[in-house]
Structures are given as structure tokens and as C-alpha cells.
């Protein structure tokens, strides 16, 4: 429907090393040692330097300073220009 091969784009993105976390990035992690989890990176509140995440961990969507609280298993970024748009 979007005209994009997301599997191909994610695979290509995973080949590039990057450590910065920017608003809009997706991260995956493991919660409580066994639960797979996904979140969106958002800017820190005014004055903060560490990006926050928006996620739903069972109590509705929340923005929290928990980016590095759980073991990260993935970090993904969508590049519209690379997708031919």
C-alpha cells in the first residue's frame, strides 16, 4: 500500500551503525527479562538531554524517561528519502 519494502529498508538500516537516538526512532527491548517490547523515541522535556520514549506497558500510552532502563534489542529509523520519496 505504501509502495515501500519495509523489510528491505529495515535490513539496510540495520547494516549502518548509529548510536544516537532521535525523535521518531523505534526501539525494541526486553522487559522483565522475557517480554518483547517496542517504543517510539521522543524529545526529552525542556531542559532534559536524554530522549524519552512513548510506549504502552499495560497502563495506556505514556511518555517516560526509560530509554535505557531495559536491555535494548533493536534500534530502527525510517529514512523517507532512501525509500524514494
C-alpha positions, 0 to 999 in steps of 0.5 A, a space after each residue: 500500500 505504501 509502495 515501500 519494502 519495509 523489510 528491505 529498508 529495515 535490513 539496510 538500516 540495520 547494516 549502518 551503525 548509529 548510536 544516537 537516538 532521535 525523535 521518531 526512532 523505534 526501539 525494541 527491548 526486553 522487559 522483565 527479562 522475557 517480554 518483547 517490547 517496542 517504543 517510539 523515541 521522543 524529545 526529552 522535556 525542556 531542559 532534559 538531554 536524554 530522549 524519552 520514549 512513548 510506549 504502552 506497558 499495560 497502563 495506556 500510552 505514556 511518555 517516560 524517561 526509560 530509554 535505557 532502563 531495559 536491555 535494548 534489542 533493536 534500534 530502527 529509523 525510517 529514512 523517507 528519502 532512501 525509500 524514494 520519496 
